[in-house]
Amino acid sequence: MIDINTLQRDLLARVNESETPEQVLKAPEFRDLYAQIPTLDPSERGAFGQRVNVLKKAIEEAVAERRLVLDREELAPIDVTAPFDINSALPNLLPSENGTIHPLTREIDRIADIFNRMGFVRENSREIDDQYHMFESLNFPKGHPARDDYDTFMTVERDQEGDPLIAPAHTSTMQNRSMVKYREALEQGDPIAVVVPDRVFRNEDLDARHEHTFYQVEGIYVAKGVHVGMLIATLQKFLEEYYGKKLEVRVNPFYFPFTEPSFEFALSCPFCDGKGCSVCSQEGWIELLGCGMIHRNVLKAAGIDPDEYTGFAFGCGIDRLVMMKYGIEDVRHFESAKLDFLRQF
Ligand code: DAH
């Protein structure tokens, strides 16, 4: 005759020592208990059966509790000290000696955020691309002289066409992809509104204003009836929002193969409000970016009918924008990894 109380104590001890407590529920003692029922006097069977059920329940609960303890033990012990006070009411997370966000990363997020509020979605560029996206899709056919303006880094490896791959020299490489990606939405009546803030590379002679690795933000807007006024207003609003003040803007005709007409866009110097200072070389104006109405051939290359839709595009150097905002005198600081520079932000 098995004593249920003794058995319960024994089973509970086994559960609490086991790494696989569920096994205890299959203990042969349970079978023995059930086997015992028919041997009992019929008047005792009900009460006995109930006691067995109560026992089973108690073991099941103990197993569940033990399982929780075991699972918790698998987590790494928390014995490192947090480098900041997690109970602080101040939004001050890591102390700056442990690192801060790079000023360009932070400004890129701000730029994308302003455009986002104007309805533009953000896309990323790539660090290796092909000649089609760098040139052909942008209306620079093979042999086009303007290809040479870009001082493009190329790889030794060749693509399927036998052309070298390239490190993109402008974010315009994403114009074709962005238009193809959102073309279907355009056909449903939504404008294509994309910004691409990302890294670009040029084989430049380095000085205070030229770096081999720098950043641009490309903008692409396509819909029915888009015109130059919308381009100018969008850029002016963006710049006023970024510098937090009213600005005058100026557009001069220029040439890019992928826009027609093309413009060079200048803003009144945010430092001297156009009066002339060292930042704007006494000009009062700062040439900041290239822009224009997307060329028919570029729309066609993306499968968009230029008789039905028009669009504008712009490409703006981010480093320059940020340098002017904070009075940074040399573009090479950004990639220098100099802590003295970075800790100021
Ligand atoms: N990709 C040009 C450059 O890096 C800048 C540019 C000019 C971009 C005109 C544009 C544009 O989208 O429309 O020199």
Boltz pocket constraint, residues with backbone or C-beta under 6 A from the ligand:
constraints:
  - pocket:
      binder: B
      contacts: [[A, 169], [A, 170], [A, 171], [A, 172], [A, 218], [A, 219], [A, 256], [A, 258], [A, 259], [A, 262], [A, 263], [A, 289], [A, 290], [A, 291], [A, 292], [A, 293], [A, 312], [A, 313], [A, 314], [A, 315], [A, 316]]
      max_distance: 6.0
